[in-house]
């Protein structure tokens, strides 16, 4: 599952580039901590955090209040294990190209610190544990959706699409939308049009979230032979497509109003946040059309996309608890 999301967060100066602090390798305890940290880093914790941002609001919306603490914790644990499984298996499959990209070359699967068989075993074990956990403590539908998310991310995106098409992240991003469906089904045991609208928000959010990152690291992808759209197309075309995806994202966010009986608070927040993010994409296009006016500033849009999704999720939560 991704985020983004989706795959390949930028290197952050920590173990595997995913926020796990390094340990002193000169002691036995330090070596053990470093080893554990390397395995944890393969799960890409920061991507998992972003995925779970959409799960909690969805569960609150489905319950029209705060669900039981146990159900919330059980769903988040199961979802985190499933996402971790998908990310580890992604690192296993991509270990050859990870060695060719500056921001991923320090991953333990790329350096050989963790062998391919060890990573494969770890990833499959996480997937099995997540399935059993969700079956035991949530419900069968959520477990099935989690398995589907792992398969979509590892097989559909990583193996089939990523190295073959410039639209890889668009369709591969389906896996990153699954936490919405998992969260809703955990509460209700079924699905409806409201989570489909939230699914659409995350689906159309993924390209304008990830393509700015790909713009920043296009040389990495080019060196690895991965045809991300910013590698094979001009920045102006990428920015234009981002605008269309953003418009569709906003439409899905507003479709939630009648589908989930949202109040004016969410409606205003969805319009304001959508307009703000759309403006940033338009500015990106303007800079792409006029490179002489300065840097593209793609990473500003990347970071803004995370802010957008986070604040929209907060708006969903707040709206549910409003007394009117």
C-alpha positions as CSV (number, residue, x, y, z in Angstrom):
1,X,0.0,0.0,0.0
2,X,1.1,3.4,-0.7
3,X,0.6,6.6,-0.7
4,X,0.8,8.0,-1.9
5,X,1.7,7.6,-1.8
6,X,2.3,5.5,-2.5
7,X,6.0,4.0,-3.1
8,X,9.5,5.5,-2.5
9,X,9.5,8.3,0.1
10,X,12.6,10.5,-0.2
11,X,15.7,9.7,1.8
12,X,15.5,11.5,5.1
13,X,19.0,11.0,6.5
14,X,17.9,8.0,8.7
15,X,17.9,4.2,8.3
16,X,16.4,3.5,4.9
17,X,15.2,7.1,4.6
18,X,12.0,6.4,6.6
19,X,12.5,8.1,9.9
20,X,14.1,5.3,11.9
21,X,17.0,6.6,14.0
22,X,20.4,4.9,13.5
23,X,22.1,3.1,16.4
24,X,25.7,2.7,17.4
25,X,26.9,-0.4,15.7
26,X,29.9,-0.8,18.0
27,X,28.0,-2.6,20.7
28,X,25.9,-5.8,20.7
29,X,22.8,-3.8,21.7
30,X,23.6,-1.2,19.1
31,X,24.0,-3.9,16.4
32,X,20.7,-5.4,17.4
33,X,18.9,-2.1,17.4
34,X,20.4,-1.3,14.0
35,X,19.2,-4.6,12.6
36,X,15.7,-4.1,13.9
37,X,15.7,-0.6,12.7
38,X,16.7,-1.7,9.2
39,X,13.7,-4.1,9.1
40,X,11.3,-1.5,10.4
41,X,12.6,1.0,7.8
42,X,11.6,-1.4,5.0
43,X,8.0,-1.0,6.1
44,X,8.3,2.7,5.3
45,X,6.7,4.0,8.6
46,X,6.0,7.5,7.3
47,X,4.0,6.2,4.4
48,X,2.0,4.0,6.8
49,X,1.3,7.1,8.9
50,X,-0.1,8.9,5.9
51,X,-2.3,5.9,5.0
52,X,-3.7,5.7,8.5
53,X,-4.6,9.4,8.4
54,X,-7.5,8.5,6.1
55,X,-8.6,5.4,8.1
56,X,-9.5,7.1,11.4
57,X,-11.8,9.8,9.9
58,X,-13.5,7.2,7.7
59,X,-14.2,5.1,10.8
60,X,-15.6,8.1,12.7
61,X,-17.8,9.0,9.7
62,X,-19.1,5.5,9.4
63,X,-19.9,5.3,13.1
64,X,-21.3,8.9,13.1
65,X,-19.3,9.2,16.3
66,X,-16.2,7.7,17.9
67,X,-16.0,4.0,17.4
68,X,-15.0,1.7,20.2
69,X,-11.3,2.2,21.1
70,X,-10.6,-1.5,20.7
71,X,-12.1,-1.6,17.2
72,X,-10.1,1.5,16.3
73,X,-6.8,0.1,17.6
74,X,-7.4,-3.3,16.0
75,X,-8.2,-1.8,12.6
76,X,-5.1,0.5,12.8
77,X,-2.8,-2.3,13.8
78,X,-4.1,-4.6,11.1
79,X,-3.9,-1.9,8.5
80,X,-0.4,-0.9,9.6
81,X,0.8,-4.5,9.3
82,X,-0.8,-4.9,5.9
83,X,0.8,-1.6,4.6
84,X,4.1,-2.7,6.1
85,X,3.9,-6.0,4.3
86,X,3.2,-4.3,1.0
87,X,6.1,-1.8,1.5
88,X,8.6,-4.6,2.5
89,X,7.6,-6.6,-0.6
90,X,8.0,-3.5,-2.7
91,X,11.5,-3.1,-1.4
92,X,12.2,-6.7,-2.2
93,X,11.0,-6.5,-5.8
94,X,12.7,-3.1,-6.4
95,X,16.0,-3.8,-4.7
96,X,17.8,-3.8,-8.1
97,X,16.6,-0.4,-9.2
98,X,16.9,1.0,-5.6
99,X,20.6,0.5,-5.9
100,X,20.6,3.0,-8.9
101,X,18.7,5.8,-7.2
102,X,20.4,8.1,-4.7
103,X,17.5,8.4,-2.4
104,X,16.9,4.7,-2.1
105,X,20.4,3.2,-2.5
106,X,20.8,3.0,1.3
107,X,17.8,0.8,1.9
108,X,18.9,-2.4,3.6
109,X,17.6,-4.5,0.6
110,X,19.6,-2.4,-1.8
111,X,22.8,-2.5,0.2
112,X,22.5,-6.2,0.9
113,X,22.3,-5.8,4.7
114,X,19.0,-7.6,4.5
115,X,19.0,-10.4,1.9
116,X,16.3,-10.9,-0.6
117,X,15.0,-14.1,0.9
118,X,15.0,-12.5,4.4
119,X,13.0,-9.5,3.1
120,X,10.6,-11.7,1.2
121,X,10.0,-13.8,4.3
122,X,9.5,-10.7,6.5
123,X,7.1,-9.2,4.0
124,X,5.0,-12.3,3.6
125,X,4.9,-12.9,7.4
126,X,3.6,-9.4,8.0
127,X,0.9,-10.0,5.4
128,X,-0.1,-13.2,7.0
129,X,-0.2,-11.7,10.5
130,X,-2.3,-8.7,9.3
131,X,-4.8,-11.1,7.6
132,X,-5.2,-13.3,10.7
133,X,-5.3,-10.2,13.0
134,X,-8.1,-8.5,11.0
135,X,-10.0,-11.8,10.7
136,X,-9.8,-12.4,14.4
137,X,-10.4,-8.9,15.7
138,X,-12.2,-6.9,13.0
139,X,-14.1,-8.8,10.3
140,X,-13.7,-10.8,7.2
141,X,-14.4,-8.0,4.7
142,X,-11.7,-5.8,6.2
143,X,-9.2,-8.7,6.0
144,X,-10.1,-9.4,2.4
145,X,-9.7,-5.7,1.5
146,X,-6.3,-5.6,3.2
147,X,-5.1,-8.7,1.2
148,X,-6.4,-7.0,-1.9
149,X,-4.4,-3.9,-1.1
150,X,-1.2,-5.8,-0.7
151,X,-1.7,-7.7,-4.0
152,X,-2.6,-4.4,-5.8
153,X,0.5,-2.7,-4.6
154,X,3.0,-5.5,-5.0
155,X,1.7,-7.2,-8.1
156,X,-0.4,-4.6,-10.0
157,X,1.8,-1.6,-9.3
158,X,5.4,-2.7,-8.4
159,X,5.7,-5.7,-10.7
160,X,3.4,-5.0,-13.6
161,X,3.0,-1.2,-14.0
162,X,5.9,0.6,-12.4
163,X,8.5,-0.2,-15.0
164,X,6.2,-0.3,-18.0
165,X,4.0,2.8,-18.1
166,X,4.1,6.5,-17.3
167,X,0.7,6.2,-15.7
168,X,2.0,3.7,-13.2
169,X,1.3,5.7,-10.1
170,X,-2.3,6.5,-11.3
171,X,-3.5,3.0,-11.3
172,X,-1.0,1.7,-8.8
173,X,-2.4,4.4,-6.4
174,X,-5.6,2.3,-6.0
175,X,-3.8,0.4,-3.3
176,X,-3.3,3.6,-1.3
177,X,-7.1,4.2,-1.4
178,X,-7.9,0.9,0.3
179,X,-7.5,2.1,3.9
180,X,-10.7,4.1,3.4
181,X,-12.7,1.0,2.4
182,X,-11.0,-1.0,5.2
183,X,-11.9,1.6,7.8
184,X,-15.5,1.8,6.7
185,X,-16.1,-1.9,6.5
186,X,-14.5,-2.3,9.9
187,X,-17.3,-0.3,11.4
188,X,-20.2,-1.3,9.3
189,X,-19.3,-4.7,7.9
190,X,-20.3,-3.4,4.4
191,X,-19.6,-0.7,1.9
192,X,-21.6,2.2,0.5
193,X,-21.3,5.2,-1.8
194,X,-19.8,7.5,1.0
195,X,-16.5,5.5,1.2
196,X,-16.5,5.3,-2.5
197,X,-16.4,9.1,-2.6
198,X,-13.5,9.1,-0.1
199,X,-11.8,6.4,-2.2
200,X,-12.1,8.8,-5.2
201,X,-10.6,11.7,-3.2
202,X,-7.5,9.6,-2.4
203,X,-7.3,8.1,-5.9
204,X,-7.4,11.5,-7.7
205,X,-5.1,13.0,-5.0
206,X,-2.3,10.5,-5.7
207,X,-1.0,11.9,-9.0
208,X,-0.8,15.5,-7.9
209,X,0.8,14.3,-4.7
210,X,3.4,12.0,-6.2
211,X,4.3,13.6,-9.5
212,X,5.9,16.7,-7.9
213,X,8.1,14.3,-6.0
214,X,8.9,12.6,-9.3
215,X,9.8,15.9,-10.8
216,X,12.3,16.5,-8.0
217,X,13.9,13.1,-8.5
218,X,13.4,12.5,-12.2
219,X,17.1,11.8,-12.7
220,X,16.9,9.0,-10.2
221,X,13.9,7.4,-12.1
222,X,15.6,8.0,-15.4
223,X,18.8,6.3,-14.2
224,X,16.8,3.3,-13.0
225,X,14.7,3.1,-16.2
226,X,11.4,3.8,-14.5
227,X,9.1,5.8,-16.9
228,X,7.4,8.1,-14.4
229,X,5.4,10.7,-16.2
230,X,7.8,13.6,-15.2
231,X,10.7,11.5,-16.8
232,X,9.0,11.0,-20.2
233,X,7.0,14.2,-20.4
234,X,7.7,17.9,-20.1
235,X,6.9,19.6,-16.8
236,X,4.1,21.6,-18.3
237,X,2.2,18.5,-19.4
238,X,2.7,17.0,-16.0
239,X,1.3,20.1,-14.3
240,X,-1.7,20.2,-16.6
241,X,-2.6,16.6,-15.8
242,X,-2.2,17.4,-12.1
243,X,-4.7,20.2,-12.5
244,X,-7.3,17.8,-14.0
245,X,-6.7,15.2,-11.3
246,X,-7.1,17.9,-8.7
247,X,-10.4,19.0,-10.2
248,X,-11.7,15.4,-10.0
249,X,-10.4,15.2,-6.4
250,X,-12.3,18.3,-5.4
251,X,-15.5,16.9,-7.1
252,X,-15.2,13.7,-5.1
253,X,-14.7,15.6,-1.9
254,X,-17.9,17.6,-2.6
255,X,-19.8,14.4,-3.6
256,X,-19.4,13.3,0.0
257,X,-21.7,16.2,1.2
258,X,-24.9,14.6,0.0
259,X,-23.7,11.0,0.3
260,X,-22.8,11.3,3.9
261,X,-25.1,14.2,4.9
262,X,-22.2,16.5,5.8
263,X,-22.8,20.0,7.2
264,X,-21.8,23.4,6.0
265,X,-18.5,23.1,8.0
266,X,-17.1,20.3,5.9
267,X,-18.5,21.8,2.7
268,X,-16.7,25.1,3.3
269,X,-13.5,23.3,4.3
270,X,-13.6,21.1,1.2
271,X,-14.1,24.0,-1.1
272,X,-11.4,26.2,0.6
273,X,-8.8,23.4,0.8
274,X,-9.6,22.3,-2.8
275,X,-9.3,25.9,-4.2
276,X,-6.0,26.4,-2.3
277,X,-4.4,23.2,-3.6
278,X,-5.8,23.8,-7.2
279,X,-4.2,27.3,-7.1
280,X,-0.8,25.7,-6.2
281,X,-1.1,23.4,-9.1
282,X,-1.9,26.3,-11.5
283,X,1.1,28.1,-10.2
284,X,3.2,25.1,-10.9
285,X,1.9,25.0,-14.4
286,X,2.7,28.8,-14.8
287,X,6.3,28.2,-13.6
288,X,6.6,25.2,-15.9
289,X,5.5,27.3,-18.9
290,X,7.9,30.1,-17.8
291,X,11.1,28.4,-16.5
292,X,13.0,31.7,-16.8
293,X,11.0,33.0,-13.8
294,X,12.7,30.8,-11.3
295,X,12.6,27.3,-9.8
296,X,9.7,25.1,-10.4
297,X,8.9,24.6,-6.7
298,X,7.5,21.1,-7.1
299,X,8.2,20.1,-3.6
300,X,6.0,22.8,-2.2
301,X,3.1,21.2,-4.0
302,X,4.2,17.8,-2.7
303,X,4.2,19.0,0.9
304,X,0.9,20.9,0.3
305,X,-0.8,17.8,-0.9
306,X,-0.1,16.1,2.5
307,X,-1.4,19.1,4.3
308,X,-4.6,19.1,2.1
309,X,-5.4,15.4,2.8
310,X,-4.7,15.8,6.5
311,X,-6.9,18.9,6.9
312,X,-9.7,17.4,4.8
313,X,-9.6,14.4,7.1
314,X,-9.7,16.6,10.2
315,X,-12.7,18.4,8.6
316,X,-14.5,15.1,8.3
317,X,-13.9,14.3,12.0
318,X,-15.0,17.7,13.2
319,X,-18.1,17.7,11.0
320,X,-19.4,14.5,12.6
321,X,-19.2,15.9,16.1
322,X,-20.9,19.3,15.3
323,X,-24.1,19.7,17.3
324,X,-26.1,21.0,14.3
